[in-house]
C-alpha cells in the first residue's frame, strides 16, 4: 500500500521513528489536570526496564480485549491507527485475518516505540500527542486505543481529532480505565491521610465514568456509540506491591501539584487496605481495574438512522396467525 499521502507529513530520523512536536491542549481548552511531560518521563523510564514485560499483564489483557472487538468488524481495514500504543500491545494481538494491512502506531514516548513488541503486521511508529494528530482529514479506516486516554487532559479535543482523521463510516474502538479503578487504594490513602494529617488530597488520578464517556463521544460527533465495561481484580501480597506494579507499568500518578505522602501515612494506609479489603486466608489484597470499552462510528449515509419522533404509531398492531 502506498503511504505517500501520509508520509509526506513526517520527518524521518536515523532511528526510523517519525517525530512531531508534541503539543499540549490549546489555551482555551479544558483544565490541565495531568503533567504530560512527567507522564512521558514515566513511560521512558518504564520502557528501559530490563524486566518491563513483567509489569505488562494489565496492558496485554486490555489489548487482547480490544482486538476481540476488532474481529467483530467484518470489513477490510487497510490503514489503521493505534493511538497511545505504548509498546505496541494491540499490534501483538492483530493479524491480517482481522483485515488490517498497515498499522500506524503512535505514542508520546519515543522510548516505547524503539522498544516495541514484535508484530506480524506491517507497522510504522510515530511520536505525537493524543490531542493533536498530525494526519490529514479522512486518513484511517479505523482508530484503536488501549490504556492511554485516561491520561489525556482534553478528551473532547482528542475525540474530535479521532473523528477528523477517520474516513466516512470509519470505526473507533478503544479502552480506558474507569472511575472505579483502584478504589481500594484510593479509599485507603484518603482514610489514612485524614487520620494522620487531619485532611486529605487526591493521590490517585481522577478517571471518567461510563455515562460521561458516552456523552463525550456523542458530543464529538460519533454515531452508533456502544459502551460496555469489564472488571479485572488482581491479588497482590500488600498495598506496596500494588504501588510497585503501577510504577512498573508507567501508570503512577502524574497530576499537577501532587502532595507528598508522609511515611507514617503510607504505613497506615497499608494497614487500612489490609483490614478493609484483605483476604486473611490467602494473605493477599485485591486491586480492581475497571475497563471501559467504547465503539463509535463516523457518520455515513449507509448507516441506520433513528426514526423521527411520532413516526411509530401508538399501540400494538400485531397480526395473529
N, C-alpha and C positions, 0 to 999 in steps of 0.2 A: 504493500500500500504506500502511495506517495504521501509524505507529510510536508510537502513544500509549503502548503498554505499555513502550516503551524510553525515549522522550524524557522521560518524567516523572522519570527518574533524572538528567537532565542539567541543568546550569546554562548557559544561553545567554549569550554575551558579544556585544558590539557587532560583533566581527570575524566572527561566525558560526561560530566554532570552539568546541566544547564543552570544558570544563576539569574536571578532577578533581584532588584532592590526590594527588600521586604518592607511593605508599607503597613502602618497601623491604621486604625479606623480614622475617618475624617474628623475634623474638629466639631462638626455638627452631628456626629453620630452618638450612639448610646454611651452611657457612662463607662469609663475604663475600669474594669474590675481586676483583670489579670495583667501581670507584668510579662509581656510576650518575650522580651529579651531573656528574662530569668527562666522562662519555660524552655526556651531554645537551649540555654546552658544545661538545664536538666537533661534534655534529650541528648545533647552532645556527650555529656558525661556517661549516660547510660549506654550509648552506642559503643563506647570504648571499653566497657567492662569485658573481661575475659569470659565470665560466666553469664553473659547477657541473656542467653537462651533460657536460663533457669527461671528468670522472672517474667517470661512472656506467656505464661499459661493463660492468663485472662485475655490478652490481646489475640492470641491464636484462637481461642474459643469464640470470641466475638467475630473474628474474620470468617471462621467456618460458618457461623450462623448467617452472616451477610451473603456468603457465597451460596448457601442453600436457597436464599430468596432470589439470587440472580438466576439460578437454574430454573425457577418458575417462569421467567420471562422467555417465552418461546419465540425468539426472533434473532436475527443476525445483529451483532453489535460490533461493527468493525473497529470503532475508535472509542475507548472508554477511559475515563479519568478516575484515578484513585486519589481522593482529596484527603490530605493528612495521613499519608500512607504508613508512616513510621518506618519500619524495616521491610515493608512490603509483605505484610501478613496476608492480605487479600490475594495478592498475586500467587502465593503458595497454594491457595485453595482453588484457583480458577484454572481452566484449561480451554482449549479451542472448542471442546464439546459444548461449552457454555455460550458459544457464539462470539467470543471476544477474540479479535485478531491482533489488536495493538492496545497495550495498557500504558497510559501515561501516569507515572507515579510522582506525586508532589508532596513536599513537607517543608517545614521551616528549618529543619535541621539537616545540614549537608552531611554531617557525620552519620546520620541514619541512612541516608541514601548511598553513601560509599560503603556501608556495611550491610547492604540489603540482602534479603533471603533470595535463594535461587527460585526460578520460575520457569515453567515450560513455555510461557507466553513471550512474545516479543515486547519488551518493555523499554521505556525511556524515563530517566529520572530528572526532575525539575525542582528547584528550590524556590518557593514562594509562600506567601501567607494566604490563609483561607478567605480573608475578606477582600482580597484584590487578586482576581485570577487573570493571569497575563495571556489570555487566549481571545480569539475573535468570537463574535456572536455566532451561535448555532454551529459549534465545532464538534461536539461529542454526542454520540448516540446514547451514552449512559454515564452517569456520575455516581461513584461509590465513595463511602467514607465509613470509617470504623474507629471508635475510641479516640476521637480527635476534637469534635466540635464542642465538647464541654469546656474547652479552654479558649473558645472564641469570645471576644468581647462584644462584638456586634453581630449577633446571629441573623437579624433581619437583612443586613447588608450581605452576609455570607449566602443566605438562601437566594437573594436576588441575583447575585453573581452566578450561582449554580444554574438558575433558570436562564440566565442570559447565554451561557456557553452551551446549553443543551439545544439540540435540534428539536424541531417540532415533533411532538409525540415521543420525545426522549424521556428516559426514566431516571429518577434519582432514588437510590436505595442507600440508607445509612443507619448507623447505630451510634448512640451516645449514652453516657451514664445518666441515670435519672436521680431525682431528688432523694429517693430512699436509699441510695448507695451510702455505705459507710455510716449508717445511722448509729450503730453501736459505738463506733469510735467517736462520733460527734457528741453523743449524749454523755459519754464517759468523761471526755475532756471538759465539757461545759459544767458538769456537776463537780468535778474535782477543782476546777478553777474558781467556781463560785464558793466552794467550801474553804479553800486555802487562801484565796486572794480577795474575796468579797465582791467579785464581779467576773464577767466572762467576755471573751472576744471570740470571733469565729476563727477556728483553726482548720476546719475542713471546708473546701471550696464550695460555694453555692452552686446548685445544679437545678436543672429545669424539670418541671412536672409535665406529664403526658399531655394534658389539655392545653397547656401553654405552647407546647411544641406544635400541636395541630393548628392552633390559631396562627402561629408564626408562618407555617407553611402555606396556609390558605391566603394570608395577607400578602405573602410574597408573590402569589400568582399560580401556585401549583394546583392541579386538578386531581380528582380521584385519589385524594390523600388517604392512606391507610396507616394506622399505627397499632403496634402491639408491643408487649413487653415480656421480659423473662427475668427471673431472679436466679443468680448464681451465688450459693452460700459456700464459702471456703473456710475450713477449720485451720486454725493456727495454734501453736503452743501458748502464746500470750499476745498481748497488745503490741509488744515490742517487735514481734515478727511481722505483724500487720504493717507497722510503720516502715520496717526494713524492706519489705517486699514492695510497698508503694514507691519507695525511693528507688529501688532497683528497676521498677517499671518506667521510671520517669514521670510518675503520677503524683509526686509530692506537691504540696500547696505552693502556688506562685501568686497569690493575691497581693494586691498593693497594700503596703504598710502592715505586714504581718507582725503581730505582737509576739515576742519571745515567750516561751513557756518555762517556768521555773522547774528545777529538778524535782522538788517535792511535789509539785502539781502533777508531773508526769507519773511519778510513782503512785500517787493517789489515784490517778485515772486508771492505771493498770489494775489496781485492786478493785475499783468500781466495775471495770469492764469484766473482770473475772467473776465477781459476785453477782452481777446482774444478768450476764449472758453466758457465763462459762458452763461447761459440762464437766462435772467432777469425775464422772466415771471414765471419760475419755481424756481428761486432763487437757482440755483444749477450749478455745473460744471461737465463736463463729464471726465471720465478716460477710456482710451482704453487699452484692453488687447488682443494682437494678439496671437492666439493659433495655433501653427504649429503641425500638426499631421503627423506621419511617420509610414509607414509599410514596413518592409523588411523581406526577407526570406533567410535562409541558403541554399546554393546550393544543389540540388539533381538531379539525372538523370531523374526523372519523371517530372521535371518542363519544361514548354515550353521554347525553346531556339530560339534566333533570327536567321534568315536566313543569310547565307554568302553573302557578297557584290557581286552583279551581279547575284544572284540566281533567281531573279524575272525578267521575260522577259520584254523588253521595249514595251510600247504601251498597248492598251486595247484589250483583246481577249474575247469579250462578245458575247454569243450566244443568239440571239433574238428568243423568242418563237412565 
